Amino acid sequence: MIKLTENAINRLNHLIGDKPNDQASHLRVSVSGGGCSGFQYHFSLDNGIHPDDQIFKTEEATVVVDNASLSLIEGSVIDYVEDLSSASFVIKNPNVTSGCGCGNSFSI
């Protein structure tokens, strides 16, 4: 299960609302090897669904995660955070044992 905060839902709907329907209908979250801690999160707006995707849908927004990535972020909450120096989607991942200072790289 992947959950979205209200901030994440609002930002996602704003971003998707700026795109034509054939370009973006959901947030795709994936994980790849790399970064200073071993794994990195990737976010993109997408409209495709692949056979190995899991779909997490609320009334307001949809998140799509491939099976390989899902095993690394199962149970996570996706938030959208803005402060004076940055604005970004942030994953609160209960599986993480350590991470880097920027929050985009982690290990399990």
C-alpha atoms as an extended CHARMM CRD file, in Angstrom:
* protein
*
       108  EXT
         1         1  MET       CA              0.0000000000        0.0000000000        0.0000000000  PROA      1               0.0000000000
         2         2  ILE       CA              1.1920000000        3.4900000000       -0.8960000000  PROA      2               0.0000000000
         3         3  LYS       CA             -0.5390000000        6.5560000000        0.5410000000  PROA      3               0.0000000000
         4         4  LEU       CA             -0.5710000000       10.2100000000       -0.5060000000  PROA      4               0.0000000000
         5         5  THR       CA             -0.8460000000       13.1950000000        1.8100000000  PROA      5               0.0000000000
         6         6  GLU       CA             -3.2540000000       16.0030000000        1.0170000000  PROA      6               0.0000000000
         7         7  ASN       CA             -0.2850000000       18.2000000000       -0.0170000000  PROA      7               0.0000000000
         8         8  ALA       CA              0.8950000000       15.5290000000       -2.4770000000  PROA      8               0.0000000000
         9         9  ILE       CA             -2.6080000000       15.0950000000       -3.9260000000  PROA      9               0.0000000000
        10        10  ASN       CA             -3.0220000000       18.8530000000       -4.4020000000  PROA      10              0.0000000000
        11        11  ARG       CA              0.3680000000       19.2670000000       -6.0930000000  PROA      11              0.0000000000
        12        12  LEU       CA             -0.1290000000       16.2270000000       -8.3120000000  PROA      12              0.0000000000
        13        13  ASN       CA             -3.5340000000       17.4750000000       -9.4610000000  PROA      13              0.0000000000
        14        14  HSD       CA             -2.0230000000       20.8920000000      -10.1810000000  PROA      14              0.0000000000
        15        15  LEU       CA              0.7790000000       19.3420000000      -12.2640000000  PROA      15              0.0000000000
        16        16  ILE       CA             -1.5040000000       16.9790000000      -14.1540000000  PROA      16              0.0000000000
        17        17  GLY       CA             -3.9910000000       19.7810000000      -14.7530000000  PROA      17              0.0000000000
        18        18  ASP       CA             -1.2700000000       21.6310000000      -16.6720000000  PROA      18              0.0000000000
        19        19  LYS       CA             -0.7690000000       18.6940000000      -19.0900000000  PROA      19              0.0000000000
        20        20  PRO       CA             -3.0090000000       17.4170000000      -21.8940000000  PROA      20              0.0000000000
        21        21  ASN       CA             -4.8550000000       14.2060000000      -20.9200000000  PROA      21              0.0000000000
        22        22  ASP       CA             -2.7630000000       12.1020000000      -23.3020000000  PROA      22              0.0000000000
        23        23  GLN       CA              0.4750000000       13.1400000000      -21.5390000000  PROA      23              0.0000000000
        24        24  ALA       CA             -0.2030000000       12.6450000000      -17.8450000000  PROA      24              0.0000000000
        25        25  SER       CA             -2.8700000000       10.9900000000      -15.7450000000  PROA      25              0.0000000000
        26        26  HSD       CA             -0.8940000000        9.7380000000      -12.7380000000  PROA      26              0.0000000000
        27        27  LEU       CA              2.3310000000        9.9010000000      -10.7480000000  PROA      27              0.0000000000
        28        28  ARG       CA              4.8020000000        7.0980000000      -11.4630000000  PROA      28              0.0000000000
        29        29  VAL       CA              7.2050000000        6.2790000000       -8.6390000000  PROA      29              0.0000000000
        30        30  SER       CA             10.1540000000        3.9840000000       -9.1970000000  PROA      30              0.0000000000
        31        31  VAL       CA             13.3540000000        2.9910000000       -7.4320000000  PROA      31              0.0000000000
        32        32  SER       CA             16.7090000000        2.3290000000       -9.0510000000  PROA      32              0.0000000000
        33        33  GLY       CA             20.1670000000        1.4610000000       -7.8110000000  PROA      33              0.0000000000
        34        34  GLY       CA             22.3920000000        4.4550000000       -7.2720000000  PROA      34              0.0000000000
        35        35  GLY       CA             22.8070000000        7.5180000000       -5.1720000000  PROA      35              0.0000000000
        36        36  CYS       CA             25.0690000000        7.7890000000       -2.1710000000  PROA      36              0.0000000000
        37        37  SER       CA             23.0660000000        5.2950000000       -0.0720000000  PROA      37              0.0000000000
        38        38  GLY       CA             22.3020000000        2.5300000000       -2.5760000000  PROA      38              0.0000000000
        39        39  PHE       CA             18.8260000000        3.2680000000       -3.9890000000  PROA      39              0.0000000000
        40        40  GLN       CA             17.2200000000        6.3660000000       -5.5070000000  PROA      40              0.0000000000
        41        41  TYR       CA             13.5900000000        7.4460000000       -5.8780000000  PROA      41              0.0000000000
        42        42  HSD       CA             12.3320000000        8.6340000000       -9.2580000000  PROA      42              0.0000000000
        43        43  PHE       CA              9.1180000000       10.5600000000       -9.8930000000  PROA      43              0.0000000000
        44        44  SER       CA              7.4690000000       11.2070000000      -13.2450000000  PROA      44              0.0000000000
        45        45  LEU       CA              4.0920000000       12.1110000000      -14.6670000000  PROA      45              0.0000000000
        46        46  ASP       CA              2.8340000000        9.3390000000      -16.9130000000  PROA      46              0.0000000000
        47        47  ASN       CA             -0.2770000000        8.0410000000      -18.6180000000  PROA      47              0.0000000000
        48        48  GLY       CA              0.8080000000        4.4630000000      -19.3420000000  PROA      48              0.0000000000
        49        49  ILE       CA              0.1870000000        1.3320000000      -17.3150000000  PROA      49              0.0000000000
        50        50  HSD       CA              2.5910000000       -1.6190000000      -17.7100000000  PROA      50              0.0000000000
        51        51  PRO       CA              1.8040000000       -5.2850000000      -16.9690000000  PROA      51              0.0000000000
        52        52  ASP       CA              4.0210000000       -5.2890000000      -13.8400000000  PROA      52              0.0000000000
        53        53  ASP       CA              2.5300000000       -2.0720000000      -12.3740000000  PROA      53              0.0000000000
        54        54  GLN       CA              0.5650000000       -1.7890000000       -9.1630000000  PROA      54              0.0000000000
        55        55  ILE       CA             -2.0050000000        1.0030000000       -9.0600000000  PROA      55              0.0000000000
        56        56  PHE       CA             -2.8450000000        2.9640000000       -5.9070000000  PROA      56              0.0000000000
        57        57  LYS       CA             -5.8850000000        5.1240000000       -6.4690000000  PROA      57              0.0000000000
        58        58  THR       CA             -7.8030000000        7.5900000000       -4.3610000000  PROA      58              0.0000000000
        59        59  GLU       CA            -10.7640000000        9.6550000000       -5.5000000000  PROA      59              0.0000000000
        60        60  GLU       CA             -8.3930000000       12.5460000000       -6.1790000000  PROA      60              0.0000000000
        61        61  ALA       CA             -5.1470000000       10.9980000000       -7.4930000000  PROA      61              0.0000000000
        62        62  THR       CA             -3.4060000000        7.8760000000       -8.7690000000  PROA      62              0.0000000000
        63        63  VAL       CA              0.1030000000        6.5480000000       -8.0970000000  PROA      63              0.0000000000
        64        64  VAL       CA              1.6460000000        3.7620000000      -10.1800000000  PROA      64              0.0000000000
        65        65  VAL       CA              4.6000000000        1.6720000000       -8.9710000000  PROA      65              0.0000000000
        66        66  ASP       CA              6.2960000000       -1.2500000000      -10.7380000000  PROA      66              0.0000000000
        67        67  ASN       CA              6.5380000000       -4.5210000000       -8.7640000000  PROA      67              0.0000000000
        68        68  ALA       CA             10.3220000000       -4.3620000000       -8.3380000000  PROA      68              0.0000000000
        69        69  SER       CA             10.1390000000       -0.8520000000       -6.8520000000  PROA      69              0.0000000000
        70        70  LEU       CA              7.1030000000       -1.6700000000       -4.7370000000  PROA      70              0.0000000000
        71        71  SER       CA              9.0260000000       -4.2280000000       -2.7170000000  PROA      71              0.0000000000
        72        72  LEU       CA             11.3560000000       -1.3870000000       -1.6190000000  PROA      72              0.0000000000
        73        73  ILE       CA              8.7090000000        1.2280000000       -0.8130000000  PROA      73              0.0000000000
        74        74  GLU       CA              5.7580000000       -0.8420000000        0.4300000000  PROA      74              0.0000000000
        75        75  GLY       CA              3.9150000000        1.0060000000        3.2010000000  PROA      75              0.0000000000
        76        76  SER       CA              5.3190000000        4.4130000000        2.2730000000  PROA      76              0.0000000000
        77        77  VAL       CA              3.6050000000        7.7840000000        2.4200000000  PROA      77              0.0000000000
        78        78  ILE       CA              4.2590000000       10.2770000000       -0.3770000000  PROA      78              0.0000000000
        79        79  ASP       CA              4.1950000000       13.9220000000        0.6770000000  PROA      79              0.0000000000
        80        80  TYR       CA              4.8640000000       17.2110000000       -1.1020000000  PROA      80              0.0000000000
        81        81  VAL       CA              7.0240000000       19.6030000000        0.9080000000  PROA      81              0.0000000000
        82        82  GLU       CA              7.8500000000       23.2460000000        0.2230000000  PROA      82              0.0000000000
        83        83  ASP       CA             10.3290000000       25.3530000000        2.1600000000  PROA      83              0.0000000000
        84        84  LEU       CA             12.5240000000       28.3830000000        1.4720000000  PROA      84              0.0000000000
        85        85  SER       CA             15.1260000000       26.4430000000       -0.4890000000  PROA      85              0.0000000000
        86        86  SER       CA             13.1860000000       23.6870000000       -2.2850000000  PROA      86              0.0000000000
        87        87  ALA       CA              9.9070000000       22.0570000000       -3.1840000000  PROA      87              0.0000000000
        88        88  SER       CA              9.6130000000       18.3410000000       -3.8920000000  PROA      88              0.0000000000
        89        89  PHE       CA              7.7720000000       15.0940000000       -3.4640000000  PROA      89              0.0000000000
        90        90  VAL       CA              9.1670000000       13.2240000000       -0.4470000000  PROA      90              0.0000000000
        91        91  ILE       CA              8.7210000000        9.5600000000        0.4340000000  PROA      91              0.0000000000
        92        92  LYS       CA              8.3720000000        8.5870000000        4.0870000000  PROA      92              0.0000000000
        93        93  ASN       CA              9.5030000000        4.9810000000        3.7440000000  PROA      93              0.0000000000
        94        94  PRO       CA              9.1860000000        2.6980000000        6.8040000000  PROA      94              0.0000000000
        95        95  ASN       CA             11.6460000000        0.2040000000        5.2440000000  PROA      95              0.0000000000
        96        96  VAL       CA             14.6290000000        2.5800000000        5.1590000000  PROA      96              0.0000000000
        97        97  THR       CA             17.5200000000        1.7940000000        7.4980000000  PROA      97              0.0000000000
        98        98  SER       CA             19.6570000000        4.7710000000        6.4370000000  PROA      98              0.0000000000
        99        99  GLY       CA             19.5810000000        7.6130000000        3.9460000000  PROA      99              0.0000000000
       100       100  CYS       CA             21.5050000000       10.5550000000        2.6290000000  PROA      100             0.0000000000
       101       101  GLY       CA             21.0520000000       14.1420000000        3.6770000000  PROA      101             0.0000000000
       102       102  CYS       CA             19.0230000000       15.1330000000        0.6060000000  PROA      102             0.0000000000
       103       103  GLY       CA             16.4320000000       12.3870000000        1.2400000000  PROA      103             0.0000000000
       104       104  ASN       CA             16.4810000000       11.0570000000       -2.3160000000  PROA      104             0.0000000000
       105       105  SER       CA             18.8490000000        8.1710000000       -1.6810000000  PROA      105             0.0000000000
       106       106  PHE       CA             18.3700000000        5.3670000000        0.8310000000  PROA      106             0.0000000000
       107       107  SER       CA             19.3290000000        1.8510000000        1.8790000000  PROA      107             0.0000000000
       108       108  ILE       CA             17.3390000000       -1.0400000000        3.2830000000  PROA      108             0.0000000000
